[in-house]
Amino acid sequence: MPAVLQNYKLVTAERLKKPEDGDWLMARRTYDGWGFSPLAQITSDNVKRLQPVWVFATGVANGHEAPPIVNNGVMFVVTPGNQVIAINAKTGVQLWRYRRPIPQGAVINHPTSRGIALYGDKVFFAAGEAVLVALDVKTGEEAWTASIAQNPSGYYMSLAPLIADGKVLVGASGGDMGIRGFVAAFDIATGKELWRTYTIPAPGEPGSETWPKGDQWKTGGGSVWVTANYDPETNHSFWGVGNGGPWMGDQRPGDNLYTASTIAIDSATGKIKGHFQYSPNESWDWDEVSPPILVDYQRGGRTVKGLIDVARNGYLWFLERTEGNINFVEGKPYVRQTAFASIDPKTGRPNVDPARKPGTDKKADFCPSLWGGKNWPPISFNPKTRMIYIPANNNLCMTMTGRKIDYTPGKSYSGATSDLYIYPGADHIGEVQAWNVDTGKLVWTHPFANSANWGPTMTTAGGLVFSGGTNDRKFRAFNATNGEVLWEFPTNSGIIASPSSFMVDGTQYIAVQSGFGIDSRSMQARLRALVPGEYPEVPEGGAVWVFAVK
């Protein structure tokens, strides 16, 4: 066994709460979801000397969306195609590789993975066909597997598992096929299910009064796409919940909790303790794909125990987390938004322009598009600058027409056709934005003239923001204070994965997976048809890139 694994340091609950400087132990490093590295060896002064030190081809095409996770010199990456790889983080030498065959005919609309989880002597991986897998951290061999849901009915998984309260937590995707979304917890040692909480309430459960009478709740959607953030103080995990089924809200009258919401779940019991709904009776396919980050911020002379969510509907939401409810504090558009005439200043409930809400046999025109002002790629927060960094898509709009659709297990249950367009006179689409969390003001924006932006951001104590996301295949470092591009490097493909940073033997490294695909490919194809010659195909093919200052 390689020495790097013989000396492997186990991940404990305390290390998850307070990781060491070189650790990136979960998808965003820490439970609060900041995507912040405390490493400061790479700075705005020396980042121009950043160079590749090794590259590892994953052998898989399509969208690579997971961050490299590093612990004690070992890097773990997960790729499309149910593959997990352990690599010597300093040298790029493979230590082991796990592949799980995808069943023939599996229903996986988004065939990607957004990360793994580490705990104790195991690596936890959510396989696409809705199977939770625990691997031996030193060998990559299966320790146990647990079937999560019936994949032929449209249930699949794309998220990284979350370790919280001594449990493994995962959620189900598939809202576009009429699943009933849920979050479930499993025993770390055995894979035994401990609790399951549905995002669409059954009759008699809280929130069921917001659904039509009958059986529509059984196919109500409510996907969970991305790993929750977690508050150890309250033991609450905060999950984003997706669209309703079918897409058109006039076919399911009511607010339809808990679609297009953030829900706070007691990680001990699975009970929903609070929620905030961003788009009641959601009809634009604005899934709330991302969880809010946990940041305490200033408002009105007081410190708010905050949640900050950059929603797909084009609004930036400042909320308050409590022992129970999630309270509204402030909301404002961060991209062009035409569907909401305003939001209620006390409750945050949107005042929707009826003409801009699609319905059955009704065409509506709205901004942002169904991909949202920001899709799943996570933001980051730098406690030194007090800014969040948003990968945004501005000036993309859409017309959508709904139609009546019948439910068939495992088949599309959207019931809509759409056409994308660029807002007339707009000179760009993709952006990286920086907002001060204490003032609620936009500080700087970096636009991309001929590209959308699908790049998650990571920020560091060295005063930098790292992000890819553009169709020119470049990985960039921005000055965290003013947005100046300080360094850029073209990789083999487009970067739609979260970067990470780690330290081995006194050297700070920056790591990211390159591999275009999934929704970024779909948007690029529509833009290419819309503006021929301006949005060429982006080459696909996965690779792990690791950089250091030379």
Disulfide bonds with the S-S distance in Angstrom:
Cys367-Cys397 1.99
